[in-house]
Amino acid sequence: MGSYWTQTETYESLKIYIDMDEDGLKESIVRMLGGASCKIDIGTFQNDMTNMERKDDVLTLLVHLGYLTYHSYDKTVSIPNEEVKQEFVRAVMAGKHKEIAKLIRHSEKLFEETLNMNVRSVSNDF
């Protein structure tokens, strides 16, 4: 039962923050879903979950909640593993950002076509 409540809470929290799309948050999440890291200024975070004014505030909170990994050597964040990545994907698919959901579906189809060595389908995408 504990696992169910944790998963539900995780999903709902992610959905709320992704839907905010403050200061380029949407673009940063799409980049991280693709495996990239994103620059972040953790100094702006006020340790307050109710006053999220900037993208960096939301990303820093997601680090504190364990959804993102902070890399101190280059001051970036990234999605730490496949399980958390899938939580982001589910939150995006259920949220307000239909264009991100479409991009994720397209990316998955392109990856599948690449694995199947369907040159025609992959080349038509570019």
C-alpha positions as CSV (number, residue, x, y, z in Angstrom):
1,M,0.0,0.0,0.0
2,G,2.9,2.4,0.8
3,S,4.3,2.0,-2.7
4,Y,0.9,2.9,-4.3
5,W,0.6,6.1,-2.2
6,T,4.2,7.1,-3.0
7,Q,3.7,6.5,-6.8
8,T,0.5,8.5,-6.8
9,E,2.0,11.4,-4.9
10,T,5.1,11.4,-7.1
11,Y,3.0,11.4,-10.3
12,E,0.7,14.3,-9.1
13,S,3.6,16.4,-7.9
14,L,5.5,16.0,-11.2
15,K,2.3,16.9,-13.2
16,I,1.8,20.1,-11.2
17,Y,5.4,21.3,-11.7
18,I,5.6,20.5,-15.4
19,D,2.3,22.2,-16.1
20,M,3.7,25.4,-14.6
21,D,6.1,26.0,-17.6
22,E,7.7,29.0,-15.9
23,D,10.8,30.5,-17.5
24,G,11.4,27.7,-20.1
25,L,10.7,24.8,-17.8
26,K,9.0,22.9,-20.6
27,E,12.0,23.1,-22.9
28,S,14.4,22.0,-20.1
29,I,12.2,18.9,-19.3
30,V,12.1,17.9,-23.0
31,R,15.9,18.2,-23.2
32,M,16.4,16.1,-20.1
33,L,13.9,13.5,-21.4
34,G,16.3,13.3,-24.4
35,G,19.3,12.6,-22.0
36,A,20.7,16.1,-21.8
37,S,21.6,18.1,-18.6
38,C,20.3,21.6,-18.0
39,K,22.1,24.5,-16.3
40,I,20.5,25.6,-13.0
41,D,21.0,28.3,-10.4
42,I,20.2,26.7,-7.1
43,G,20.8,29.9,-5.2
44,T,17.4,31.3,-6.0
45,F,15.5,28.6,-4.2
46,Q,13.8,29.9,-1.0
47,N,13.1,26.4,0.5
48,D,9.4,27.1,0.0
49,M,7.1,24.9,-2.0
50,T,4.4,27.5,-2.5
51,N,6.4,30.4,-4.1
52,M,7.8,29.0,-7.3
53,E,8.7,32.0,-9.5
54,R,11.4,30.7,-11.8
55,K,12.3,27.5,-13.7
56,D,15.3,27.1,-11.4
57,D,13.1,27.2,-8.3
58,V,11.0,24.3,-9.7
59,L,14.1,22.3,-10.8
60,T,15.8,22.8,-7.5
61,L,12.7,21.6,-5.7
62,L,12.7,18.5,-8.0
63,V,16.3,17.9,-6.9
64,H,15.2,18.1,-3.3
65,L,12.4,15.7,-3.9
66,G,14.7,13.2,-5.7
67,Y,13.3,13.5,-9.2
68,L,16.5,15.2,-10.6
69,T,20.2,14.7,-9.9
70,Y,22.3,17.8,-9.3
71,H,25.8,17.9,-10.7
72,S,27.9,20.4,-8.7
73,Y,30.9,20.3,-11.0
74,D,29.0,22.0,-13.8
75,K,25.9,23.2,-12.0
76,T,23.4,21.2,-14.1
77,V,20.6,18.8,-13.4
78,S,19.5,15.6,-15.2
79,I,17.0,12.8,-14.8
80,P,18.8,10.2,-12.7
81,N,17.4,6.9,-14.1
82,E,14.8,5.3,-16.4
83,E,12.2,4.9,-13.6
84,V,12.2,8.6,-12.9
85,K,12.2,9.3,-16.6
86,Q,9.0,7.3,-17.0
87,E,7.4,9.3,-14.2
88,F,8.2,12.5,-16.2
89,V,6.8,10.9,-19.4
90,R,3.6,9.9,-17.6
91,A,3.2,13.4,-16.1
92,V,3.8,15.1,-19.4
93,M,1.3,12.8,-21.2
94,A,-1.4,13.5,-18.6
95,G,-0.6,17.3,-18.3
96,K,-1.5,20.3,-20.4
97,H,1.4,20.1,-22.7
98,K,0.0,18.2,-25.7
99,E,2.9,19.2,-27.9
100,I,5.5,17.6,-25.6
101,A,3.4,14.4,-25.5
102,K,3.3,14.4,-29.3
103,L,7.1,14.9,-29.4
104,I,7.6,12.0,-27.0
105,R,5.4,9.7,-29.1
106,H,7.2,10.8,-32.3
107,S,10.6,10.2,-30.7
108,E,9.6,6.7,-29.6
109,K,8.3,5.8,-33.1
110,L,11.5,7.2,-34.7
111,F,13.6,5.1,-32.2
112,E,11.6,2.0,-33.0
113,E,12.0,2.5,-36.8
114,T,15.7,3.0,-36.3
115,L,16.0,-0.3,-34.4
116,N,14.0,-2.0,-37.2
117,M,16.4,-0.4,-39.7
118,N,13.6,1.2,-41.6
119,V,15.8,3.6,-43.6
120,R,12.9,5.1,-45.6
121,S,10.8,5.9,-42.5
122,V,13.8,7.4,-40.6
123,S,15.0,9.4,-43.6
124,N,11.6,10.9,-44.2
125,D,11.7,12.3,-40.7
126,F,14.7,14.5,-41.6
